[in-house]
């Protein structure tokens, strides 16, 4: 075999390896985009119960609308729960399970704290997914009150 034959074989081999490597990178990128799309859908589903809960907690809901707001919160929380169970991380799933548990048992103080922890978890994971710098914890990530045992 002459040198030109080896050059042809080497070029063809390099071309095939490059083609497979490019295909692999494209597949990884497509999976990343789909995962991010599904997780963004999950984050959107979690915004509504967080906003509704904040309004209820801060007393911005008129007394007549409290029952409707609470019902809307529960409906939105169920949708958020399903999305987190499907697309969430282990930490997010544990957090939303605590929130749902406290909401079902009407343990409002624990619900406030669990909801705050859930929002922090969601925020940090979202920022990580989008490759943004992680925010330091400040006053908004606080535990509302310590539960008292009677």
Legacy VTK file of the C-alpha trace (Angstrom):
# vtk DataFile Version 3.0
C-alpha trace
ASCII
DATASET POLYDATA
POINTS 150 float
0.000 0.000 0.000
1.160 3.427 -0.852
1.052 6.509 1.314
-1.883 7.982 -0.627
-3.935 4.868 0.249
-3.170 5.363 3.965
-4.119 9.028 3.698
-7.438 8.076 2.092
-8.157 5.442 4.781
-7.198 7.871 7.564
-9.355 10.646 6.105
-12.354 8.352 5.701
-11.910 7.012 9.251
-11.639 10.517 10.668
-14.745 11.547 8.739
-16.791 8.615 10.109
-15.613 9.203 13.698
-16.391 12.925 13.378
-19.824 12.157 12.004
-20.667 9.866 14.952
-19.253 12.352 17.471
-21.291 15.196 15.960
-24.409 13.022 16.044
-23.768 12.229 19.707
-23.359 15.918 20.597
-26.523 16.869 18.696
-28.490 14.169 20.538
-27.225 15.403 23.913
-28.245 18.943 22.965
-31.744 17.847 21.900
-32.221 15.940 25.167
-31.083 18.981 27.140
-33.502 21.265 25.279
-36.432 18.880 25.807
-35.609 18.440 29.503
-35.347 22.197 29.954
-38.659 22.717 28.128
-40.435 20.202 30.372
-38.870 21.634 33.528
-39.874 25.165 32.488
-43.433 23.898 32.115
-43.121 22.502 35.657
-41.827 25.855 36.953
-44.736 27.678 35.311
-47.194 25.295 36.960
-45.588 26.055 40.326
-45.836 29.828 39.950
-49.609 30.003 40.359
-49.866 28.242 43.739
-46.890 30.236 45.012
-48.527 33.520 43.997
-51.930 32.497 45.372
-50.390 31.371 48.639
-48.500 34.662 49.010
-51.722 36.628 48.542
-53.517 34.519 51.139
-50.648 34.747 53.636
-50.169 38.489 53.211
-53.892 39.102 53.675
-54.352 40.640 50.228
-57.420 38.501 49.645
-60.771 39.983 50.612
-62.635 37.812 53.127
-65.417 37.033 50.641
-62.850 35.780 48.138
-60.887 33.723 50.668
-62.814 30.502 50.025
-62.458 30.866 46.245
-58.765 31.792 46.600
-58.129 28.806 48.835
-59.891 26.506 46.371
-57.853 27.979 43.514
-54.690 27.482 45.567
-55.533 23.817 46.160
-56.295 23.243 42.449
-53.083 24.957 41.375
-51.128 23.065 44.034
-52.422 19.751 42.660
-51.260 20.676 39.134
-47.892 21.761 40.495
-47.616 18.533 42.502
-48.194 16.376 39.430
-45.651 18.324 37.369
-43.015 18.151 40.098
-43.593 14.413 40.522
-43.020 13.991 36.781
-40.136 16.374 36.147
-38.710 17.447 39.506
-35.495 16.589 41.258
-35.499 14.444 44.387
-35.227 17.541 46.599
-38.136 19.251 44.801
-40.300 16.133 45.106
-39.634 15.895 48.843
-40.425 19.614 49.253
-43.699 19.489 47.323
-44.769 16.357 49.196
-44.271 18.234 52.484
-46.242 21.210 51.151
-49.128 18.996 50.018
-49.104 17.082 53.299
-49.295 20.267 55.366
-51.965 21.745 53.076
-54.130 18.631 53.401
-53.860 18.618 57.187
-54.479 22.402 57.503
-51.186 22.943 59.323
-50.768 26.545 58.190
-47.544 27.445 59.981
-45.735 24.374 58.679
-47.289 25.009 55.248
-45.782 28.517 55.179
-42.337 27.176 56.038
-42.561 24.246 53.613
-43.774 26.535 50.823
-40.863 28.926 51.457
-38.406 26.004 51.346
-40.043 24.694 48.154
-39.739 28.072 46.431
-36.056 28.300 47.403
-35.486 24.784 46.049
-37.234 25.578 42.779
-35.358 28.857 42.400
-31.930 27.357 42.988
-32.561 24.465 40.595
-33.928 26.794 37.914
-30.933 29.088 38.191
-28.648 26.067 37.989
-30.488 24.734 34.906
-30.156 28.110 33.182
-26.482 28.375 34.195
-27.112 31.542 36.219
-25.199 32.392 39.365
-26.761 31.079 42.540
-28.238 33.798 44.718
-27.177 33.930 48.332
-29.967 33.264 50.789
-31.465 36.403 52.225
-34.510 37.385 54.237
-37.023 36.148 51.649
-35.762 32.597 52.146
-36.542 32.666 55.806
-38.424 30.267 57.927
-41.582 32.140 58.920
-41.909 30.884 62.491
-40.806 27.872 64.383
-43.717 25.456 64.910
-44.652 25.060 68.505
-45.536 21.677 69.854
-48.531 21.664 72.172
LINES 1 151
150 0 1 2 3 4 5 6 7 8 9 10 11 12 13 14 15 16 17 18 19 20 21 22 23 24 25 26 27 28 29 30 31 32 33 34 35 36 37 38 39 40 41 42 43 44 45 46 47 48 49 50 51 52 53 54 55 56 57 58 59 60 61 62 63 64 65 66 67 68 69 70 71 72 73 74 75 76 77 78 79 80 81 82 83 84 85 86 87 88 89 90 91 92 93 94 95 96 97 98 99 100 101 102 103 104 105 106 107 108 109 110 111 112 113 114 115 116 117 118 119 120 121 122 123 124 125 126 127 128 129 130 131 132 133 134 135 136 137 138 139 140 141 142 143 144 145 146 147 148 149
